[in-house]
């Protein structure tokens, strides 16, 4: 008998919301399309955040996944972040 263990890697991404595909106002569960730092194309971001709008800058902690050939990010925590001005 052989057991296969897959290694799960958790990471943080920084992204900007390009569209809101779904947002449940009561639960905050959202499906967002985002672009950002280190992302080679727009990806779907799944997680809970209240409220959310196009243009919001986010920090999301979670893991990458692929469903039906489309790459997405399951976030355990999503926070809005502000741009830091350089002095």
PDB file with one MODEL, atoms N, CA, C and O in Angstrom:
MODEL        1
ATOM      1  N   UNK A   1       0.843  -1.175   0.000  1.00  0.00           N
ATOM      2  CA  UNK A   1       0.000   0.000   0.000  1.00  0.00           C
ATOM      3  C   UNK A   1       0.880   1.228   0.000  1.00  0.00           C
ATOM      4  O   UNK A   1       1.827   1.327   0.781  1.00  0.00           O
ATOM      5  N   UNK A   2       0.569   2.151  -0.868  1.00  0.00           N
ATOM      6  CA  UNK A   2       1.359   3.373  -0.892  1.00  0.00           C
ATOM      7  C   UNK A   2       0.469   4.567  -0.597  1.00  0.00           C
ATOM      8  O   UNK A   2      -0.688   4.620  -1.014  1.00  0.00           O
ATOM      9  N   UNK A   3       1.017   5.501   0.112  1.00  0.00           N
ATOM     10  CA  UNK A   3       0.298   6.730   0.436  1.00  0.00           C
ATOM     11  C   UNK A   3       0.990   7.883  -0.259  1.00  0.00           C
ATOM     12  O   UNK A   3       2.216   7.987  -0.253  1.00  0.00           O
ATOM     13  N   UNK A   4       0.205   8.728  -0.844  1.00  0.00           N
ATOM     14  CA  UNK A   4       0.764   9.902  -1.489  1.00  0.00           C
ATOM     15  C   UNK A   4       0.390  11.117  -0.664  1.00  0.00           C
ATOM     16  O   UNK A   4      -0.784  11.352  -0.378  1.00  0.00           O
ATOM     17  N   UNK A   5       1.371  11.863  -0.297  1.00  0.00           N
ATOM     18  CA  UNK A   5       1.141  13.098   0.462  1.00  0.00           C
ATOM     19  C   UNK A   5       1.453  14.267  -0.460  1.00  0.00           C
ATOM     20  O   UNK A   5       2.552  14.373  -1.004  1.00  0.00           O
ATOM     21  N   UNK A   6       0.485  15.126  -0.623  1.00  0.00           N
ATOM     22  CA  UNK A   6       0.771  16.316  -1.415  1.00  0.00           C
ATOM     23  C   UNK A   6       1.161  17.437  -0.465  1.00  0.00           C
ATOM     24  O   UNK A   6       0.611  17.569   0.629  1.00  0.00           O
ATOM     25  N   UNK A   7       2.087  18.212  -0.889  1.00  0.00           N
ATOM     26  CA  UNK A   7       2.575  19.320  -0.077  1.00  0.00           C
ATOM     27  C   UNK A   7       1.744  20.566  -0.396  1.00  0.00           C
ATOM     28  O   UNK A   7       1.686  21.003  -1.545  1.00  0.00           O
ATOM     29  N   UNK A   8       1.119  21.120   0.607  1.00  0.00           N
ATOM     30  CA  UNK A   8       0.327  22.333   0.445  1.00  0.00           C
ATOM     31  C   UNK A   8       1.191  23.512   0.838  1.00  0.00           C
ATOM     32  O   UNK A   8       1.800  23.524   1.908  1.00  0.00           O
ATOM     33  N   UNK A   9       1.240  24.491  -0.025  1.00  0.00           N
ATOM     34  CA  UNK A   9       2.039  25.683   0.249  1.00  0.00           C
ATOM     35  C   UNK A   9       1.097  26.868   0.398  1.00  0.00           C
ATOM     36  O   UNK A   9       0.351  27.211  -0.519  1.00  0.00           O
ATOM     37  N   UNK A  10       1.145  27.475   1.554  1.00  0.00           N
ATOM     38  CA  UNK A  10       0.343  28.673   1.811  1.00  0.00           C
ATOM     39  C   UNK A  10       1.183  29.892   1.478  1.00  0.00           C
ATOM     40  O   UNK A  10       2.393  29.908   1.705  1.00  0.00           O
ATOM     41  N   UNK A  11       0.537  30.903   0.941  1.00  0.00           N
ATOM     42  CA  UNK A  11       1.268  32.092   0.520  1.00  0.00           C
ATOM     43  C   UNK A  11       0.380  33.331   0.653  1.00  0.00           C
ATOM     44  O   UNK A  11      -0.824  33.227   0.886  1.00  0.00           O
ATOM     45  N   UNK A  12       0.993  34.489   0.501  1.00  0.00           N
ATOM     46  CA  UNK A  12       0.274  35.755   0.518  1.00  0.00           C
ATOM     47  C   UNK A  12       0.399  36.392  -0.857  1.00  0.00           C
ATOM     48  O   UNK A  12       1.486  36.440  -1.433  1.00  0.00           O
ATOM     49  N   UNK A  13      -0.723  36.881  -1.381  1.00  0.00           N
ATOM     50  CA  UNK A  13      -0.682  37.627  -2.637  1.00  0.00           C
ATOM     51  C   UNK A  13      -1.190  39.036  -2.392  1.00  0.00           C
ATOM     52  O   UNK A  13      -1.975  39.273  -1.474  1.00  0.00           O
ATOM     53  N   UNK A  14      -0.738  39.967  -3.220  1.00  0.00           N
ATOM     54  CA  UNK A  14      -1.179  41.357  -3.193  1.00  0.00           C
ATOM     55  C   UNK A  14      -1.820  41.629  -4.538  1.00  0.00           C
ATOM     56  O   UNK A  14      -1.200  41.404  -5.578  1.00  0.00           O
ATOM     57  N   UNK A  15      -3.050  42.108  -4.533  1.00  0.00           N
ATOM     58  CA  UNK A  15      -3.782  42.220  -5.783  1.00  0.00           C
ATOM     59  C   UNK A  15      -4.746  43.402  -5.762  1.00  0.00           C
ATOM     60  O   UNK A  15      -5.046  43.978  -4.716  1.00  0.00           O
ATOM     61  N   UNK A  16      -5.218  43.737  -6.959  1.00  0.00           N
ATOM     62  CA  UNK A  16      -6.223  44.783  -7.135  1.00  0.00           C
ATOM     63  C   UNK A  16      -7.451  44.137  -7.762  1.00  0.00           C
ATOM     64  O   UNK A  16      -7.333  43.365  -8.714  1.00  0.00           O
ATOM     65  N   UNK A  17      -8.633  44.452  -7.227  1.00  0.00           N
ATOM     66  CA  UNK A  17      -9.886  43.881  -7.731  1.00  0.00           C
ATOM     67  C   UNK A  17     -10.201  44.492  -9.097  1.00  0.00           C
ATOM     68  O   UNK A  17     -10.339  45.709  -9.225  1.00  0.00           O
ATOM     69  N   UNK A  18     -10.314  43.630 -10.124  1.00  0.00           N
ATOM     70  CA  UNK A  18     -10.692  44.111 -11.453  1.00  0.00           C
ATOM     71  C   UNK A  18     -12.178  43.893 -11.725  1.00  0.00           C
ATOM     72  O   UNK A  18     -12.770  44.620 -12.523  1.00  0.00           O
ATOM     73  N   UNK A  19     -12.795  42.890 -11.065  1.00  0.00           N
ATOM     74  CA  UNK A  19     -14.251  42.719 -11.145  1.00  0.00           C
ATOM     75  C   UNK A  19     -14.731  41.885  -9.972  1.00  0.00           C
ATOM     76  O   UNK A  19     -13.985  41.080  -9.413  1.00  0.00           O
ATOM     77  N   UNK A  20     -15.995  42.091  -9.608  1.00  0.00           N
ATOM     78  CA  UNK A  20     -16.640  41.330  -8.546  1.00  0.00           C
ATOM     79  C   UNK A  20     -17.651  40.410  -9.225  1.00  0.00           C
ATOM     80  O   UNK A  20     -18.700  40.864  -9.682  1.00  0.00           O
ATOM     81  N   UNK A  21     -17.329  39.102  -9.292  1.00  0.00           N
ATOM     82  CA  UNK A  21     -18.241  38.139  -9.921  1.00  0.00           C
ATOM     83  C   UNK A  21     -19.393  37.784  -8.984  1.00  0.00           C
ATOM     84  O   UNK A  21     -20.512  37.542  -9.436  1.00  0.00           O
ATOM     85  N   UNK A  22     -19.117  37.753  -7.676  1.00  0.00           N
ATOM     86  CA  UNK A  22     -20.152  37.434  -6.691  1.00  0.00           C
ATOM     87  C   UNK A  22     -19.738  38.016  -5.344  1.00  0.00           C
ATOM     88  O   UNK A  22     -18.565  37.975  -4.971  1.00  0.00           O
ATOM     89  N   UNK A  23     -20.717  38.558  -4.619  1.00  0.00           N
ATOM     90  CA  UNK A  23     -20.478  39.011  -3.247  1.00  0.00           C
ATOM     91  C   UNK A  23     -21.755  38.792  -2.446  1.00  0.00           C
ATOM     92  O   UNK A  23     -22.798  39.363  -2.764  1.00  0.00           O
ATOM     93  N   UNK A  24     -21.674  37.967  -1.410  1.00  0.00           N
ATOM     94  CA  UNK A  24     -22.804  37.736  -0.510  1.00  0.00           C
ATOM     95  C   UNK A  24     -22.742  38.736   0.618  1.00  0.00           C
ATOM     96  O   UNK A  24     -21.868  38.620   1.477  1.00  0.00           O
ATOM     97  N   UNK A  25     -23.633  39.719   0.656  1.00  0.00           N
ATOM     98  CA  UNK A  25     -23.549  40.766   1.671  1.00  0.00           C
ATOM     99  C   UNK A  25     -23.630  40.251   3.110  1.00  0.00           C
ATOM    100  O   UNK A  25     -22.985  40.810   3.997  1.00  0.00           O
ATOM    101  N   UNK A  26     -24.398  39.212   3.350  1.00  0.00           N
ATOM    102  CA  UNK A  26     -24.540  38.701   4.721  1.00  0.00           C
ATOM    103  C   UNK A  26     -23.285  37.985   5.196  1.00  0.00           C
ATOM    104  O   UNK A  26     -22.821  38.212   6.314  1.00  0.00           O
ATOM    105  N   UNK A  27     -22.737  37.123   4.351  1.00  0.00           N
ATOM    106  CA  UNK A  27     -21.576  36.321   4.752  1.00  0.00           C
ATOM    107  C   UNK A  27     -20.244  36.953   4.372  1.00  0.00           C
ATOM    108  O   UNK A  27     -19.218  36.667   4.988  1.00  0.00           O
ATOM    109  N   UNK A  28     -20.260  37.816   3.354  1.00  0.00           N
ATOM    110  CA  UNK A  28     -19.017  38.397   2.859  1.00  0.00           C
ATOM    111  C   UNK A  28     -18.298  37.506   1.870  1.00  0.00           C
ATOM    112  O   UNK A  28     -17.264  37.896   1.328  1.00  0.00           O
ATOM    113  N   UNK A  29     -18.838  36.280   1.618  1.00  0.00           N
ATOM    114  CA  UNK A  29     -18.172  35.395   0.666  1.00  0.00           C
ATOM    115  C   UNK A  29     -18.178  36.047  -0.707  1.00  0.00           C
ATOM    116  O   UNK A  29     -19.205  36.536  -1.178  1.00  0.00           O
ATOM    117  N   UNK A  30     -17.002  36.045  -1.340  1.00  0.00           N
ATOM    118  CA  UNK A  30     -16.853  36.720  -2.621  1.00  0.00           C
ATOM    119  C   UNK A  30     -16.059  35.881  -3.606  1.00  0.00           C
ATOM    120  O   UNK A  30     -15.182  35.100  -3.235  1.00  0.00           O
ATOM    121  N   UNK A  31     -16.396  36.069  -4.868  1.00  0.00           N
ATOM    122  CA  UNK A  31     -15.594  35.547  -5.971  1.00  0.00           C
ATOM    123  C   UNK A  31     -15.169  36.777  -6.761  1.00  0.00           C
ATOM    124  O   UNK A  31     -15.993  37.459  -7.369  1.00  0.00           O
ATOM    125  N   UNK A  32     -13.883  37.042  -6.741  1.00  0.00           N
ATOM    126  CA  UNK A  32     -13.336  38.255  -7.345  1.00  0.00           C
ATOM    127  C   UNK A  32     -12.368  37.894  -8.463  1.00  0.00           C
ATOM    128  O   UNK A  32     -11.752  36.829  -8.438  1.00  0.00           O
ATOM    129  N   UNK A  33     -12.239  38.758  -9.416  1.00  0.00           N
ATOM    130  CA  UNK A  33     -11.167  38.642 -10.410  1.00  0.00           C
ATOM    131  C   UNK A  33     -10.161  39.726 -10.044  1.00  0.00           C
ATOM    132  O   UNK A  33     -10.510  40.893  -9.864  1.00  0.00           O
ATOM    133  N   UNK A  34      -8.898  39.304  -9.939  1.00  0.00           N
ATOM    134  CA  UNK A  34      -7.862  40.224  -9.484  1.00  0.00           C
ATOM    135  C   UNK A  34      -6.637  40.150 -10.383  1.00  0.00           C
ATOM    136  O   UNK A  34      -6.390  39.147 -11.053  1.00  0.00           O
ATOM    137  N   UNK A  35      -5.881  41.234 -10.380  1.00  0.00           N
ATOM    138  CA  UNK A  35      -4.572  41.296 -11.023  1.00  0.00           C
ATOM    139  C   UNK A  35      -3.612  41.819  -9.971  1.00  0.00           C
ATOM    140  O   UNK A  35      -4.032  42.376  -8.956  1.00  0.00           O
ATOM    141  N   UNK A  36      -2.328  41.638 -10.214  1.00  0.00           N
ATOM    142  CA  UNK A  36      -1.421  42.213  -9.234  1.00  0.00           C
ATOM    143  C   UNK A  36      -0.012  41.711  -9.296  1.00  0.00           C
ATOM    144  O   UNK A  36       0.410  41.043 -10.240  1.00  0.00           O
ATOM    145  N   UNK A  37       0.701  42.059  -8.253  1.00  0.00           N
ATOM    146  CA  UNK A  37       2.108  41.783  -8.084  1.00  0.00           C
ATOM    147  C   UNK A  37       2.402  40.287  -8.228  1.00  0.00           C
ATOM    148  O   UNK A  37       1.880  39.473  -7.465  1.00  0.00           O
ATOM    149  N   UNK A  38       3.229  39.932  -9.196  1.00  0.00           N
ATOM    150  CA  UNK A  38       3.626  38.547  -9.375  1.00  0.00           C
ATOM    151  C   UNK A  38       2.602  37.677 -10.096  1.00  0.00           C
ATOM    152  O   UNK A  38       2.845  36.486 -10.291  1.00  0.00           O
ATOM    153  N   UNK A  39       1.476  38.236 -10.491  1.00  0.00           N
ATOM    154  CA  UNK A  39       0.457  37.466 -11.208  1.00  0.00           C
ATOM    155  C   UNK A  39       0.631  37.720 -12.702  1.00  0.00           C
ATOM    156  O   UNK A  39       0.640  38.867 -13.148  1.00  0.00           O
ATOM    157  N   UNK A  40       0.769  36.643 -13.469  1.00  0.00           N
ATOM    158  CA  UNK A  40       1.000  36.817 -14.905  1.00  0.00           C
ATOM    159  C   UNK A  40      -0.281  37.079 -15.685  1.00  0.00           C
ATOM    160  O   UNK A  40      -0.226  37.448 -16.858  1.00  0.00           O
ATOM    161  N   UNK A  41      -1.434  36.892 -15.045  1.00  0.00           N
ATOM    162  CA  UNK A  41      -2.724  37.180 -15.680  1.00  0.00           C
ATOM    163  C   UNK A  41      -3.780  37.350 -14.587  1.00  0.00           C
ATOM    164  O   UNK A  41      -3.513  37.122 -13.407  1.00  0.00           O
ATOM    165  N   UNK A  42      -4.971  37.749 -14.997  1.00  0.00           N
ATOM    166  CA  UNK A  42      -6.079  37.887 -14.056  1.00  0.00           C
ATOM    167  C   UNK A  42      -6.456  36.512 -13.511  1.00  0.00           C
ATOM    168  O   UNK A  42      -6.528  35.543 -14.267  1.00  0.00           O
ATOM    169  N   UNK A  43      -6.697  36.423 -12.195  1.00  0.00           N
ATOM    170  CA  UNK A  43      -7.068  35.151 -11.569  1.00  0.00           C
ATOM    171  C   UNK A  43      -8.299  35.364 -10.692  1.00  0.00           C
ATOM    172  O   UNK A  43      -8.616  36.489 -10.307  1.00  0.00           O
ATOM    173  N   UNK A  44      -8.988  34.259 -10.381  1.00  0.00           N
ATOM    174  CA  UNK A  44     -10.123  34.321  -9.460  1.00  0.00           C
ATOM    175  C   UNK A  44      -9.622  34.185  -8.035  1.00  0.00           C
ATOM    176  O   UNK A  44      -8.754  33.365  -7.734  1.00  0.00           O
ATOM    177  N   UNK A  45     -10.191  35.009  -7.166  1.00  0.00           N
ATOM    178  CA  UNK A  45      -9.882  34.987  -5.742  1.00  0.00           C
ATOM    179  C   UNK A  45     -11.173  34.653  -5.010  1.00  0.00           C
ATOM    180  O   UNK A  45     -12.183  35.336  -5.182  1.00  0.00           O
ATOM    181  N   UNK A  46     -11.142  33.599  -4.190  1.00  0.00           N
ATOM    182  CA  UNK A  46     -12.297  33.150  -3.421  1.00  0.00           C
ATOM    183  C   UNK A  46     -12.039  33.406  -1.944  1.00  0.00           C
ATOM    184  O   UNK A  46     -10.980  33.045  -1.431  1.00  0.00           O
ATOM    185  N   UNK A  47     -12.994  34.024  -1.250  1.00  0.00           N
ATOM    186  CA  UNK A  47     -12.817  34.237   0.182  1.00  0.00           C
ATOM    187  C   UNK A  47     -13.878  35.167   0.736  1.00  0.00           C
ATOM    188  O   UNK A  47     -14.826  35.541   0.044  1.00  0.00           O
ATOM    189  N   UNK A  48     -13.700  35.536   2.006  1.00  0.00           N
ATOM    190  CA  UNK A  48     -14.668  36.388   2.699  1.00  0.00           C
ATOM    191  C   UNK A  48     -14.070  37.763   2.960  1.00  0.00           C
ATOM    192  O   UNK A  48     -12.991  37.896   3.538  1.00  0.00           O
ATOM    193  N   UNK A  49     -14.806  38.788   2.516  1.00  0.00           N
ATOM    194  CA  UNK A  49     -14.422  40.175   2.767  1.00  0.00           C
ATOM    195  C   UNK A  49     -15.689  41.028   2.659  1.00  0.00           C
ATOM    196  O   UNK A  49     -16.517  40.803   1.776  1.00  0.00           O
ATOM    197  N   UNK A  50     -15.838  42.000   3.552  1.00  0.00           N
ATOM    198  CA  UNK A  50     -16.992  42.895   3.485  1.00  0.00           C
ATOM    199  C   UNK A  50     -16.520  44.322   3.598  1.00  0.00           C
ATOM    200  O   UNK A  50     -15.589  44.580   4.360  1.00  0.00           O
ATOM    201  N   UNK A  51     -17.090  45.241   2.904  1.00  0.00           N
ATOM    202  CA  UNK A  51     -17.563  45.153   1.529  1.00  0.00           C
ATOM    203  C   UNK A  51     -16.369  45.162   0.587  1.00  0.00           C
ATOM    204  O   UNK A  51     -15.233  45.341   1.028  1.00  0.00           O
ATOM    205  N   UNK A  52     -16.611  44.974  -0.695  1.00  0.00           N
ATOM    206  CA  UNK A  52     -15.521  44.957  -1.671  1.00  0.00           C
ATOM    207  C   UNK A  52     -15.980  45.649  -2.946  1.00  0.00           C
ATOM    208  O   UNK A  52     -17.151  45.570  -3.318  1.00  0.00           O
ATOM    209  N   UNK A  53     -15.041  46.335  -3.622  1.00  0.00           N
ATOM    210  CA  UNK A  53     -15.384  47.065  -4.844  1.00  0.00           C
ATOM    211  C   UNK A  53     -14.214  47.004  -5.829  1.00  0.00           C
ATOM    212  O   UNK A  53     -13.068  46.775  -5.440  1.00  0.00           O
ATOM    213  N   UNK A  54     -14.518  47.210  -7.086  1.00  0.00           N
ATOM    214  CA  UNK A  54     -13.493  47.273  -8.124  1.00  0.00           C
ATOM    215  C   UNK A  54     -12.493  48.364  -7.739  1.00  0.00           C
ATOM    216  O   UNK A  54     -12.878  49.457  -7.326  1.00  0.00           O
ATOM    217  N   UNK A  55     -11.215  48.052  -7.881  1.00  0.00           N
ATOM    218  CA  UNK A  55     -10.157  49.004  -7.543  1.00  0.00           C
ATOM    219  C   UNK A  55      -9.592  48.832  -6.151  1.00  0.00           C
ATOM    220  O   UNK A  55      -8.526  49.371  -5.855  1.00  0.00           O
ATOM    221  N   UNK A  56     -10.281  48.088  -5.274  1.00  0.00           N
ATOM    222  CA  UNK A  56      -9.750  47.848  -3.929  1.00  0.00           C
ATOM    223  C   UNK A  56      -8.435  47.083  -4.015  1.00  0.00           C
ATOM    224  O   UNK A  56      -8.289  46.157  -4.813  1.00  0.00           O
ATOM    225  N   UNK A  57      -7.498  47.482  -3.192  1.00  0.00           N
ATOM    226  CA  UNK A  57      -6.207  46.783  -3.086  1.00  0.00           C
ATOM    227  C   UNK A  57      -6.298  45.814  -1.924  1.00  0.00           C
ATOM    228  O   UNK A  57      -6.725  46.173  -0.827  1.00  0.00           O
ATOM    229  N   UNK A  58      -5.885  44.562  -2.185  1.00  0.00           N
ATOM    230  CA  UNK A  58      -6.058  43.502  -1.197  1.00  0.00           C
ATOM    231  C   UNK A  58      -4.759  42.775  -0.886  1.00  0.00           C
ATOM    232  O   UNK A  58      -3.853  42.684  -1.715  1.00  0.00           O
ATOM    233  N   UNK A  59      -4.700  42.263   0.336  1.00  0.00           N
ATOM    234  CA  UNK A  59      -3.671  41.304   0.754  1.00  0.00           C
ATOM    235  C   UNK A  59      -4.440  40.041   1.126  1.00  0.00           C
ATOM    236  O   UNK A  59      -5.315  40.076   1.991  1.00  0.00           O
ATOM    237  N   UNK A  60      -4.116  38.927   0.475  1.00  0.00           N
ATOM    238  CA  UNK A  60      -4.849  37.679   0.715  1.00  0.00           C
ATOM    239  C   UNK A  60      -3.879  36.569   1.084  1.00  0.00           C
ATOM    240  O   UNK A  60      -2.851  36.388   0.432  1.00  0.00           O
ATOM    241  N   UNK A  61      -4.215  35.821   2.143  1.00  0.00           N
ATOM    242  CA  UNK A  61      -3.411  34.693   2.585  1.00  0.00           C
ATOM    243  C   UNK A  61      -4.193  33.419   2.299  1.00  0.00           C
ATOM    244  O   UNK A  61      -5.354  33.299   2.690  1.00  0.00           O
ATOM    245  N   UNK A  62      -3.556  32.463   1.614  1.00  0.00           N
ATOM    246  CA  UNK A  62      -4.239  31.215   1.284  1.00  0.00           C
ATOM    247  C   UNK A  62      -3.389  30.314   0.427  1.00  0.00           C
ATOM    248  O   UNK A  62      -2.175  30.221   0.609  1.00  0.00           O
ATOM    249  N   UNK A  63      -4.054  29.631  -0.534  1.00  0.00           N
ATOM    250  CA  UNK A  63      -3.330  28.678  -1.377  1.00  0.00           C
ATOM    251  C   UNK A  63      -3.906  28.679  -2.789  1.00  0.00           C
ATOM    252  O   UNK A  63      -5.083  28.967  -3.002  1.00  0.00           O
ATOM    253  N   UNK A  64      -3.045  28.350  -3.740  1.00  0.00           N
ATOM    254  CA  UNK A  64      -3.428  28.252  -5.139  1.00  0.00           C
ATOM    255  C   UNK A  64      -4.143  26.932  -5.398  1.00  0.00           C
ATOM    256  O   UNK A  64      -3.887  25.930  -4.731  1.00  0.00           O
ATOM    257  N   UNK A  65      -5.047  26.948  -6.385  1.00  0.00           N
ATOM    258  CA  UNK A  65      -5.710  25.727  -6.829  1.00  0.00           C
ATOM    259  C   UNK A  65      -6.021  25.872  -8.323  1.00  0.00           C
ATOM    260  O   UNK A  65      -5.950  26.968  -8.877  1.00  0.00           O
ATOM    261  N   UNK A  66      -6.361  24.770  -8.953  1.00  0.00           N
ATOM    262  CA  UNK A  66      -6.748  24.799 -10.356  1.00  0.00           C
ATOM    263  C   UNK A  66      -8.009  23.968 -10.531  1.00  0.00           C
ATOM    264  O   UNK A  66      -8.072  22.815 -10.102  1.00  0.00           O
ATOM    265  N   UNK A  67      -9.017  24.569 -11.170  1.00  0.00           N
ATOM    266  CA  UNK A  67     -10.285  23.888 -11.437  1.00  0.00           C
ATOM    267  C   UNK A  67     -10.605  24.067 -12.915  1.00  0.00           C
ATOM    268  O   UNK A  67     -10.655  25.189 -13.420  1.00  0.00           O
ATOM    269  N   UNK A  68     -10.818  22.957 -13.595  1.00  0.00           N
ATOM    270  CA  UNK A  68     -11.148  22.972 -15.019  1.00  0.00           C
ATOM    271  C   UNK A  68     -10.169  23.829 -15.811  1.00  0.00           C
ATOM    272  O   UNK A  68     -10.570  24.579 -16.701  1.00  0.00           O
ATOM    273  N   UNK A  69      -8.906  23.717 -15.489  1.00  0.00           N
ATOM    274  CA  UNK A  69      -7.861  24.429 -16.215  1.00  0.00           C
ATOM    275  C   UNK A  69      -7.717  25.899 -15.874  1.00  0.00           C
ATOM    276  O   UNK A  69      -6.882  26.584 -16.465  1.00  0.00           O
ATOM    277  N   UNK A  70      -8.506  26.401 -14.939  1.00  0.00           N
ATOM    278  CA  UNK A  70      -8.410  27.803 -14.553  1.00  0.00           C
ATOM    279  C   UNK A  70      -7.783  27.915 -13.169  1.00  0.00           C
ATOM    280  O   UNK A  70      -8.221  27.276 -12.213  1.00  0.00           O
ATOM    281  N   UNK A  71      -6.756  28.738 -13.090  1.00  0.00           N
ATOM    282  CA  UNK A  71      -6.040  28.928 -11.830  1.00  0.00           C
ATOM    283  C   UNK A  71      -6.811  29.898 -10.942  1.00  0.00           C
ATOM    284  O   UNK A  71      -7.323  30.913 -11.413  1.00  0.00           O
ATOM    285  N   UNK A  72      -6.888  29.574  -9.648  1.00  0.00           N
ATOM    286  CA  UNK A  72      -7.564  30.438  -8.694  1.00  0.00           C
ATOM    287  C   UNK A  72      -6.846  30.431  -7.360  1.00  0.00           C
ATOM    288  O   UNK A  72      -5.907  29.662  -7.156  1.00  0.00           O
ATOM    289  N   UNK A  73      -7.290  31.287  -6.453  1.00  0.00           N
ATOM    290  CA  UNK A  73      -6.653  31.416  -5.144  1.00  0.00           C
ATOM    291  C   UNK A  73      -7.728  31.352  -4.069  1.00  0.00           C
ATOM    292  O   UNK A  73      -8.635  32.183  -4.042  1.00  0.00           O
ATOM    293  N   UNK A  74      -7.627  30.367  -3.184  1.00  0.00           N
ATOM    294  CA  UNK A  74      -8.535  30.235  -2.036  1.00  0.00           C
ATOM    295  C   UNK A  74      -7.924  30.983  -0.863  1.00  0.00           C
ATOM    296  O   UNK A  74      -6.873  30.599  -0.350  1.00  0.00           O
ATOM    297  N   UNK A  75      -8.581  32.046  -0.443  1.00  0.00           N
ATOM    298  CA  UNK A  75      -8.048  32.872   0.638  1.00  0.00           C
ATOM    299  C   UNK A  75      -8.705  32.524   1.964  1.00  0.00           C
ATOM    300  O   UNK A  75      -9.929  32.445   2.066  1.00  0.00           O
ATOM    301  N   UNK A  76      -7.878  32.318   2.971  1.00  0.00           N
ATOM    302  CA  UNK A  76      -8.366  32.111   4.330  1.00  0.00           C
ATOM    303  C   UNK A  76      -8.561  33.448   5.031  1.00  0.00           C
ATOM    304  O   UNK A  76      -9.366  33.572   5.954  1.00  0.00           O
ATOM    305  N   UNK A  77      -7.813  34.443   4.575  1.00  0.00           N
ATOM    306  CA  UNK A  77      -7.913  35.790   5.136  1.00  0.00           C
ATOM    307  C   UNK A  77      -7.675  36.790   4.017  1.00  0.00           C
ATOM    308  O   UNK A  77      -6.730  36.654   3.241  1.00  0.00           O
ATOM    309  N   UNK A  78      -8.544  37.801   3.940  1.00  0.00           N
ATOM    310  CA  UNK A  78      -8.384  38.887   2.973  1.00  0.00           C
ATOM    311  C   UNK A  78      -8.489  40.205   3.728  1.00  0.00           C
ATOM    312  O   UNK A  78      -9.414  40.416   4.513  1.00  0.00           O
ATOM    313  N   UNK A  79      -7.525  41.090   3.478  1.00  0.00           N
ATOM    314  CA  UNK A  79      -7.544  42.425   4.097  1.00  0.00           C
ATOM    315  C   UNK A  79      -7.389  43.471   3.016  1.00  0.00           C
ATOM    316  O   UNK A  79      -6.671  43.266   2.038  1.00  0.00           O
ATOM    317  N   UNK A  80      -8.070  44.606   3.196  1.00  0.00           N
ATOM    318  CA  UNK A  80      -7.835  45.755   2.319  1.00  0.00           C
ATOM    319  C   UNK A  80      -6.555  46.423   2.778  1.00  0.00           C
ATOM    320  O   UNK A  80      -6.282  46.513   3.975  1.00  0.00           O
ATOM    321  N   UNK A  81      -5.773  46.891   1.821  1.00  0.00           N
ATOM    322  CA  UNK A  81      -4.525  47.586   2.153  1.00  0.00           C
ATOM    323  C   UNK A  81      -4.495  48.924   1.434  1.00  0.00           C
ATOM    324  O   UNK A  81      -5.118  49.104   0.388  1.00  0.00           O
ATOM    325  N   UNK A  82      -3.769  49.840   2.008  1.00  0.00           N
ATOM    326  CA  UNK A  82      -3.599  51.170   1.428  1.00  0.00           C
ATOM    327  C   UNK A  82      -2.231  51.245   0.777  1.00  0.00           C
ATOM    328  O   UNK A  82      -1.289  50.575   1.200  1.00  0.00           O
ATOM    329  N   UNK A  83      -2.133  52.072  -0.262  1.00  0.00           N
ATOM    330  CA  UNK A  83      -0.825  52.306  -0.875  1.00  0.00           C
ATOM    331  C   UNK A  83       0.027  53.084   0.118  1.00  0.00           C
ATOM    332  O   UNK A  83      -0.466  53.957   0.832  1.00  0.00           O
ATOM    333  N   UNK A  84       1.300  52.756   0.150  1.00  0.00           N
ATOM    334  CA  UNK A  84       2.229  53.468   1.013  1.00  0.00           C
ATOM    335  C   UNK A  84       2.930  54.529   0.171  1.00  0.00           C
ATOM    336  O   UNK A  84       3.575  54.216  -0.829  1.00  0.00           O
ATOM    337  N   UNK A  85       2.798  55.772   0.583  1.00  0.00           N
ATOM    338  CA  UNK A  85       3.433  56.855  -0.161  1.00  0.00           C
ATOM    339  C   UNK A  85       4.904  56.934   0.178  1.00  0.00           C
ATOM    340  O   UNK A  85       5.281  56.869   1.348  1.00  0.00           O
ATOM    341  N   UNK A  86       5.730  57.072  -0.828  1.00  0.00           N
ATOM    342  CA  UNK A  86       7.178  57.236  -0.611  1.00  0.00           C
ATOM    343  C   UNK A  86       7.471  58.705  -0.322  1.00  0.00           C
ATOM    344  O   UNK A  86       6.987  59.599  -1.015  1.00  0.00           O
ATOM    345  N   UNK A  87       8.257  58.928   0.693  1.00  0.00           N
ATOM    346  CA  UNK A  87       8.613  60.311   1.056  1.00  0.00           C
ATOM    347  C   UNK A  87       9.920  60.707   0.456  1.00  0.00           C
ATOM    348  O   UNK A  87      10.374  61.834   0.656  1.00  0.00           O
TER     349      UNK A  87
ENDMDL
END
